[in-house]
Amino acid sequence: MSTVAAKPKCLGELIQHYRQRKKMTLAKLQEAVGIDKGSLSRIENSEVKRPDFQSILSIAAVLDIPHNDVVEKYIEIGHKSEVVYTILQNELTTLEYPSLIPKIAAKFLQAPNEDSLYLVGKLYREIDSIDIDSIKLSLYDLILDYSRSHGIMPYIAKSMYQRYLIERNDFSRLKETYYSGKYILHYIDFLPQDEQLELHYKLGVHAYNLRFYSESIDHCKKVLAEDGGQSPYKIYALGVLRDAHFGIGEYKEAEMYSIQYKQFNYPHTHEQVVLMEALFHAKKGNTAKAIEQLWSFLDTCSDIFVLSATRHLIQLYLEQNNTEGVKAVLENSKISSSILDNTNPLTYYGYAEYLRLQGEYYLAIGEYDNYISHLMKGALYFSKINDTIKEKECLNMIIRSHIEQNIPMHKATLEKLSSYYVKSANKMEG
């Protein structure tokens, strides 16, 4: 009959277990770590209430005790908050054992005879120095749960807000994280004024990225109403209001906000104004003037505006059925996927639109393979920001062109579509 060794229940048992497994006597361990046998014996028998942490680490190193195990058992003993906090800071410095960090932080929050507001505030301030988002999220979640159970409203709001700022950068969950961000509005009065403004602005941008233009306008108007000065958020909100009104065809309002926006000398303000003036000309029917301005703009604009100007130029030429104009734009274009910014979903949307418009051009000149290829690439980049409407629009264009215009769909095309749908299904399951 086989027996399974009992799992060590405490720090002393853990040390004894590994010492016996190495067949090391207390005398040998004393020689290795410089701690007398009597003290080692008392540690193993849990007779030392709070052994020195560095001494325990020395013992663990000699006995090859896994770091995770020894730290977890050590913090279970019950220490003052300062001791646990020091251990937490050490782990945050090395980041070698990330799974330990939320466990140590939880023990820190459980420190007896300490003010809960003091503890949660101290932990919250420590998180800002961490560079790894997964660790930050685990700690903000810990603070959120702790604050809810203790009724600490400011840190309920703060932890949700910080979690939103991280999660909104996951483009595959843009809609989901937008709604989680909106939920924070129920707690917004518990945030300081600067964070209230930032939240309204971030939600305004987020809504704009999702093409929820009316909601974007509501959020950004909050920024204007509540910002008594001229913070960057107020100026940037003017730009979003201009673009959101433009997006729903309210060009008079868009021009009004454009006039207000161009009064400020912020980075790229002038370039945005010039680009928008060209788009306003196009909407007023002065397409020739708009095209002239966009070509001129492309000669001088910063890299971040090249994509937007190029795709608007292609769009205008396509509306005129001017394939030679599109050809000239594409021959002049050096745009590639390298322009994508992992912190800005609008670059993904813009690049996907650029590919879709190229697809329309290739259809117009009868290059069907290029047409299908570019639409599929466009669909792929729309999917990266979870824009299922535009993704399906690209794929549907391929199918409709086959049905309505009798464009041949060869086996290779069907295989590409099949492969795309398989990848899309796997992505949804994953």
KOLTIVO-947379 format. One line per 3 residues: number of its first residue (from 1); their letters; for each residue x, y, z of C-alpha. Coordinates in Angstrom, 3 decimals, decimal comma. Example, Ala and Ser with C-alpha at 12.3 -4.5 7.8 and 13.67 -1.06 7.14 Angstrom:
<rs>
1 = AS = 12,300/-4,500/7,800 ~ 13,670/-1,060/7,140
</rs>
This chain:
<rs>
1 = MST = 0,000/0,000/0,000 ~ 1,532/3,306/-1,104 ~ 1,370/6,432/0,973
4 = VAA = 1,438/10,014/-0,235 ~ 3,417/12,470/1,838 ~ 1,194/15,087/3,451
7 = KPK = 1,495/18,516/1,899 ~ 3,282/20,935/4,253 ~ 0,693/23,102/5,970
10 = CLG = 2,927/25,850/7,277 ~ 6,339/27,439/6,776 ~ 8,066/25,243/9,363
13 = ELI = 6,721/22,035/7,850 ~ 7,746/23,237/4,384 ~ 11,351/23,813/5,491
16 = QHY = 11,513/20,496/7,333 ~ 10,054/18,663/4,330 ~ 12,707/19,981/1,940
19 = RQR = 15,540/19,501/4,451 ~ 14,595/15,857/4,954 ~ 14,172/15,360/1,228
22 = KKM = 17,768/16,542/0,746 ~ 18,837/14,301/3,670 ~ 20,437/17,295/5,333
25 = TLA = 20,888/17,488/9,086 ~ 20,223/20,620/11,081 ~ 23,964/20,823/11,702
28 = KLQ = 24,689/20,855/7,956 ~ 21,987/23,441/7,382 ~ 23,523/25,549/10,159
31 = EAV = 26,870/25,472/8,344 ~ 25,211/26,517/5,077 ~ 23,119/29,434/6,321
34 = GID = 24,877/30,551/9,509 ~ 21,830/30,124/11,752 ~ 22,267/27,980/14,861
37 = KGS = 20,591/24,568/15,086 ~ 18,349/25,608/17,932 ~ 16,859/28,484/15,950
40 = LSR = 16,455/26,284/12,875 ~ 14,649/23,673/14,944 ~ 12,312/26,277/16,433
43 = IEN = 11,552/27,619/12,944 ~ 10,684/24,115/11,742 ~ 8,439/23,593/14,762
46 = SEV = 6,741/26,976/14,247 ~ 8,018/28,188/17,604 ~ 9,465/31,372/16,109
49 = KRP = 6,459/33,632/15,659 ~ 7,816/35,859/12,911 ~ 11,187/34,662/11,569
52 = DFQ = 13,289/37,117/9,584 ~ 12,334/37,030/5,907 ~ 15,894/37,229/4,556
55 = SIL = 16,901/34,326/6,798 ~ 14,008/32,287/5,422 ~ 15,069/33,098/1,861
58 = SIA = 18,623/31,934/2,678 ~ 17,264/28,634/4,005 ~ 15,020/28,238/0,960
61 = AVL = 17,957/28,821/-1,400 ~ 20,041/26,083/0,255 ~ 17,140/23,608/0,347
64 = DIP = 15,911/24,441/-3,174 ~ 12,458/25,377/-1,927 ~ 10,463/27,010/-4,749
67 = HND = 10,259/30,764/-4,217 ~ 6,482/30,826/-4,688 ~ 5,980/28,205/-1,980
70 = VVE = 8,194/29,816/0,635 ~ 6,735/33,305/0,129 ~ 3,141/32,054/0,225
73 = KYI = 3,784/30,195/3,476 ~ 5,698/33,118/4,966 ~ 2,941/35,677/4,427
76 = EIG = 0,430/33,293/6,018 ~ 2,180/33,661/9,387 ~ 0,656/37,073/9,984
79 = HKS = 2,876/40,138/9,820 ~ 2,563/43,872/10,193 ~ 1,540/45,639/7,016
82 = EVV = 5,024/47,170/6,604 ~ 6,639/43,732/6,403 ~ 4,172/42,458/3,802
85 = YTI = 4,471/45,722/1,871 ~ 8,265/45,343/1,725 ~ 7,868/41,821/0,348
88 = LQN = 5,391/43,141/-2,214 ~ 7,816/45,866/-3,308 ~ 10,586/43,288/-3,725
91 = ELT = 8,367/41,188/-5,982 ~ 7,334/44,244/-7,983 ~ 10,993/45,106/-8,477
94 = TLE = 11,963/41,716/-9,911 ~ 8,628/40,668/-11,481 ~ 10,003/37,128/-11,644
97 = YPS = 6,965/35,593/-9,950 ~ 3,918/37,564/-11,147 ~ 1,392/35,086/-9,733
100 = LIP = 2,642/35,929/-6,227 ~ 1,933/39,637/-6,484 ~ -1,878/39,639/-6,065
103 = KIA = -1,561/37,083/-3,237 ~ 0,887/39,281/-1,332 ~ -1,233/42,354/-2,042
106 = AKF = -4,309/40,570/-0,690 ~ -2,416/39,776/2,520 ~ -1,358/43,396/2,768
109 = LQA = -4,996/44,498/2,623 ~ -5,853/41,978/5,354 ~ -3,364/43,486/7,805
112 = PNE = -5,017/43,650/11,250 ~ -5,472/46,876/13,189 ~ -4,841/49,022/10,103
115 = DSL = -7,148/51,598/8,544 ~ -8,699/50,111/5,383 ~ -8,625/53,442/3,530
118 = YLV = -4,912/53,819/4,301 ~ -4,143/50,293/3,091 ~ -6,076/50,507/-0,167
121 = GKL = -4,680/53,963/-0,926 ~ -1,106/52,820/-0,399 ~ -1,568/49,804/-2,672
124 = YRE = -3,326/51,898/-5,334 ~ -0,453/54,384/-5,495 ~ 2,068/51,558/-5,877
127 = IDS = 0,390/50,193/-9,013 ~ 1,239/53,181/-11,190 ~ 4,920/52,189/-11,321
130 = IDI = 4,144/48,732/-12,767 ~ 4,676/48,268/-16,508 ~ 2,894/44,933/-17,035
133 = DSI = -0,815/45,407/-17,711 ~ -1,879/41,928/-16,574 ~ -0,366/42,548/-13,132
136 = KLS = -1,912/46,006/-12,924 ~ -5,323/44,586/-13,817 ~ -5,078/41,865/-11,172
139 = LYD = -4,293/44,491/-8,525 ~ -7,019/46,890/-9,650 ~ -9,485/43,985/-9,510
142 = LIL = -8,274/43,207/-5,995 ~ -8,748/46,832/-4,935 ~ -12,195/46,903/-6,542
145 = DYS = -13,365/43,809/-4,645 ~ -11,842/45,050/-1,384 ~ -13,341/48,525/-1,785
148 = RSH = -16,780/47,115/-2,514 ~ -16,695/44,908/0,562 ~ -15,548/47,831/2,724
151 = GIM = -17,715/50,524/1,115 ~ -14,768/52,660/-0,015 ~ -16,484/54,508/-2,859
154 = PYI = -13,537/56,601/-4,167 ~ -11,458/53,483/-4,786 ~ -14,364/51,648/-6,375
157 = AKS = -14,431/54,492/-8,901 ~ -10,646/54,791/-9,222 ~ -9,999/51,068/-9,729
160 = MYQ = -12,758/50,745/-12,344 ~ -11,433/53,819/-14,111 ~ -7,842/52,571/-14,230
163 = RYL = -9,005/49,162/-15,387 ~ -10,956/50,838/-18,203 ~ -7,908/52,825/-19,330
166 = IER = -6,006/49,557/-19,769 ~ -8,763/47,416/-21,258 ~ -9,854/50,008/-23,831
169 = NDF = -6,586/49,296/-25,685 ~ -7,804/45,785/-26,523 ~ -9,213/46,508/-29,977
172 = SRL = -10,924/43,105/-30,195 ~ -13,227/44,177/-27,325 ~ -13,857/47,827/-28,210
175 = KET = -17,629/47,669/-27,797 ~ -17,496/45,646/-24,582 ~ -14,943/47,933/-22,948
178 = YYS = -16,889/51,011/-24,030 ~ -19,912/49,859/-22,057 ~ -17,755/49,009/-19,046
181 = GKY = -16,343/52,528/-19,285 ~ -19,834/54,036/-19,426 ~ -20,725/52,130/-16,250
184 = ILH = -18,123/54,177/-14,367 ~ -20,308/57,242/-14,932 ~ -22,471/55,959/-12,050
187 = YID = -19,463/56,585/-9,772 ~ -17,951/59,597/-11,516 ~ -18,599/61,982/-8,610
190 = FLP = -16,067/59,988/-6,571 ~ -13,286/60,761/-9,072 ~ -11,212/63,957/-8,865
193 = QDE = -12,105/66,670/-11,371 ~ -9,208/65,986/-13,753 ~ -10,101/62,288/-13,970
196 = QLE = -13,771/63,143/-14,532 ~ -12,775/65,258/-17,531 ~ -10,438/62,578/-18,824
199 = LHY = -13,142/59,914/-18,510 ~ -15,673/61,969/-20,478 ~ -13,037/62,676/-23,146
202 = KLG = -11,860/59,055/-23,363 ~ -15,457/57,859/-23,675 ~ -16,029/60,479/-26,376
205 = VHA = -13,090/59,171/-28,393 ~ -14,108/55,571/-27,711 ~ -17,664/56,224/-28,919
208 = YNL = -16,283/57,955/-32,023 ~ -14,089/54,940/-32,800 ~ -17,217/52,778/-32,654
211 = RFY = -19,082/55,303/-34,850 ~ -21,503/56,019/-32,008 ~ -21,368/59,644/-33,090
214 = SES = -24,307/60,951/-31,044 ~ -22,896/59,440/-27,860 ~ -19,468/60,809/-28,719
217 = IDH = -20,993/64,271/-28,999 ~ -22,715/63,909/-25,610 ~ -19,489/62,873/-23,858
220 = CKK = -17,415/65,648/-25,407 ~ -20,021/68,306/-24,637 ~ -19,640/67,251/-20,996
223 = VLA = -15,943/68,093/-21,256 ~ -16,721/71,568/-22,596 ~ -19,359/72,158/-19,926
226 = EDG = -17,235/71,044/-16,976 ~ -13,803/72,352/-17,969 ~ -13,607/75,904/-16,698
229 = GQS = -10,178/76,471/-18,231 ~ -8,465/75,394/-21,425 ~ -7,129/71,937/-20,634
232 = PYK = -5,857/69,704/-23,449 ~ -9,003/67,582/-23,037 ~ -11,192/70,588/-23,818
235 = IYA = -9,261/71,404/-26,986 ~ -9,145/67,781/-28,139 ~ -12,865/67,438/-27,378
238 = LGV = -13,523/70,262/-29,848 ~ -11,758/68,207/-32,518 ~ -13,826/65,115/-31,709
241 = LRD = -17,047/67,168/-31,754 ~ -16,103/68,496/-35,183 ~ -15,424/64,997/-36,522
244 = AHF = -18,485/63,404/-34,892 ~ -20,869/66,024/-36,301 ~ -19,175/65,572/-39,683
247 = GIG = -19,722/61,817/-39,357 ~ -23,509/62,219/-39,071 ~ -23,754/64,854/-41,780
250 = EYK = -24,198/67,862/-39,493 ~ -21,722/69,983/-41,418 ~ -22,824/73,350/-40,022
253 = EAE = -22,102/72,181/-36,470 ~ -18,868/70,544/-37,623 ~ -17,664/73,831/-39,120
256 = MYS = -18,587/75,697/-35,946 ~ -16,411/73,401/-33,822 ~ -13,675/73,518/-36,459
259 = IQY = -13,545/77,317/-36,128 ~ -13,241/77,019/-32,342 ~ -10,628/74,280/-32,630
262 = KQF = -8,297/76,187/-34,935 ~ -7,906/78,996/-32,409 ~ -5,545/76,776/-30,406
265 = NYP = -1,932/76,120/-31,265 ~ -1,642/72,451/-30,285 ~ 0,408/69,747/-32,047
268 = HTH = -1,089/69,023/-35,478 ~ -3,935/71,545/-35,004 ~ -3,098/73,373/-38,240
271 = EQV = -2,852/70,160/-40,265 ~ -6,204/68,919/-38,980 ~ -7,800/72,229/-39,907
274 = VLM = -6,372/72,123/-43,455 ~ -7,551/68,531/-43,952 ~ -11,049/69,323/-42,687
277 = EAL = -11,303/72,405/-44,926 ~ -10,764/70,147/-47,923 ~ -13,474/67,780/-46,705
280 = FHA = -15,884/70,669/-46,128 ~ -15,277/71,829/-49,718 ~ -16,123/68,330/-50,942
283 = KKG = -19,383/68,239/-48,975 ~ -20,357/71,635/-50,404 ~ -19,934/70,266/-53,926
286 = NTA = -16,601/71,936/-54,657 ~ -14,889/68,635/-55,399 ~ -12,204/70,095/-57,657
289 = KAI = -11,095/72,468/-54,904 ~ -11,110/69,627/-52,363 ~ -8,963/67,428/-54,603
292 = EQL = -6,521/70,262/-55,214 ~ -6,211/70,904/-51,461 ~ -5,713/67,214/-50,653
295 = WSF = -2,921/66,847/-53,219 ~ -1,223/69,950/-51,834 ~ -1,723/68,694/-48,284
298 = LDT = -0,068/65,349/-49,081 ~ 3,095/67,174/-50,133 ~ 3,602/68,737/-46,705
301 = CSD = 1,594/66,882/-44,045 ~ 2,956/64,770/-41,197 ~ 2,980/60,989/-41,559
304 = IFV = -0,037/60,585/-39,277 ~ -2,268/62,423/-41,798 ~ -1,086/60,698/-44,979
307 = LSA = -3,506/57,779/-44,665 ~ -6,568/59,948/-44,060 ~ -5,768/62,370/-46,881
310 = TRH = -5,001/59,541/-49,311 ~ -8,189/57,588/-48,731 ~ -10,353/60,723/-48,946
313 = LIQ = -8,661/61,572/-52,229 ~ -9,362/58,072/-53,578 ~ -12,974/58,336/-52,404
316 = LYL = -13,490/61,609/-54,283 ~ -11,988/60,215/-57,488 ~ -14,163/57,089/-57,248
319 = EQN = -17,265/59,264/-56,838 ~ -16,258/60,941/-60,121 ~ -15,535/57,556/-61,764
322 = NTE = -12,046/58,941/-62,357 ~ -9,918/55,792/-62,339 ~ -6,916/57,658/-63,727
325 = GVK = -7,032/59,922/-60,691 ~ -7,078/56,905/-58,359 ~ -4,204/55,366/-60,294
328 = AVL = -2,152/58,529/-59,787 ~ -2,873/58,489/-56,044 ~ -1,870/54,835/-55,678
331 = ENS = 1,302/55,336/-57,706 ~ 2,216/58,196/-55,394 ~ 1,254/56,340/-52,207
334 = KIS = 3,778/54,662/-49,914 ~ 1,184/53,516/-47,369 ~ 1,655/50,066/-45,824
337 = SSI = 0,603/48,256/-42,661 ~ 3,634/49,804/-40,930 ~ 1,524/52,925/-40,315
340 = LDN = -0,727/51,021/-37,895 ~ -0,637/52,316/-34,339 ~ -1,432/49,722/-31,680
343 = TNP = -2,735/52,475/-29,400 ~ -5,110/53,973/-31,967 ~ -7,907/51,888/-33,523
346 = LTY = -8,608/54,678/-36,006 ~ -5,415/53,762/-37,848 ~ -6,758/50,215/-38,295
349 = YGY = -10,095/51,554/-39,488 ~ -8,402/53,986/-41,869 ~ -6,087/51,327/-43,293
352 = AEY = -8,986/48,887/-43,755 ~ -10,960/51,609/-45,577 ~ -7,912/52,325/-47,732
355 = LRL = -7,816/48,655/-48,766 ~ -11,581/48,566/-49,364 ~ -11,412/51,640/-51,598
358 = QGE = -8,565/50,079/-53,553 ~ -10,833/47,078/-54,028 ~ -13,500/49,334/-55,537
361 = YYL = -10,901/50,791/-57,885 ~ -9,722/47,367/-59,060 ~ -13,329/46,346/-59,687
364 = AIG = -13,817/49,478/-61,805 ~ -10,820/48,648/-64,006 ~ -11,651/44,941/-64,237
367 = EYD = -8,782/43,556/-62,144 ~ -10,959/41,056/-60,284 ~ -8,230/39,155/-58,464
370 = NYI = -6,883/42,397/-57,013 ~ -10,445/43,463/-56,214 ~ -11,120/40,328/-54,187
373 = SHL = -7,678/40,319/-52,573 ~ -7,985/43,897/-51,311 ~ -11,507/43,415/-50,002
376 = MKG = -10,417/40,349/-48,058 ~ -7,458/42,240/-46,611 ~ -9,797/45,087/-45,715
379 = ALY = -12,142/42,659/-43,967 ~ -9,202/41,271/-42,008 ~ -8,168/44,686/-40,693
382 = FSK = -11,750/45,603/-39,828 ~ -11,911/42,381/-37,825 ~ -8,855/43,440/-35,817
385 = IND = -10,928/46,244/-34,281 ~ -14,019/44,024/-34,063 ~ -15,858/46,124/-36,666
388 = TIK = -18,071/43,267/-37,817 ~ -20,359/45,539/-39,854 ~ -17,563/46,796/-42,101
391 = EKE = -15,926/43,364/-42,174 ~ -19,142/41,773/-43,453 ~ -19,603/44,651/-45,891
394 = CLN = -16,270/43,800/-47,539 ~ -17,041/40,098/-47,747 ~ -20,570/40,768/-48,986
397 = MII = -19,197/42,973/-51,775 ~ -17,254/39,975/-53,074 ~ -20,341/37,753/-53,070
400 = RSH = -22,654/40,418/-54,528 ~ -20,239/41,227/-57,364 ~ -20,270/37,540/-58,306
403 = IEQ = -24,075/37,380/-58,236 ~ -24,968/40,761/-59,736 ~ -22,091/41,415/-62,144
406 = NIP = -21,272/37,813/-63,011 ~ -17,674/38,258/-61,911 ~ -16,086/34,806/-62,030
409 = MHK = -15,305/33,210/-58,701 ~ -12,572/30,662/-59,256 ~ -11,649/27,813/-56,967
412 = ATL = -8,719/29,824/-55,552 ~ -11,103/32,615/-54,541 ~ -13,485/30,182/-52,861
415 = EKL = -10,555/28,635/-51,003 ~ -9,473/32,093/-49,794 ~ -12,993/32,831/-48,565
418 = SSY = -13,220/29,444/-46,879 ~ -9,852/29,985/-45,197 ~ -10,955/33,435/-44,045
421 = YVK = -14,159/32,110/-42,483 ~ -12,263/29,308/-40,732 ~ -9,802/31,819/-39,250
424 = SAN = -12,683/34,059/-38,221 ~ -14,485/31,159/-36,520 ~ -11,320/30,095/-34,696
427 = KME = -10,786/33,656/-33,526 ~ -14,323/33,812/-32,107 ~ -13,881/30,476/-30,321
430 = G = -10,470/31,540/-28,989
</rs>
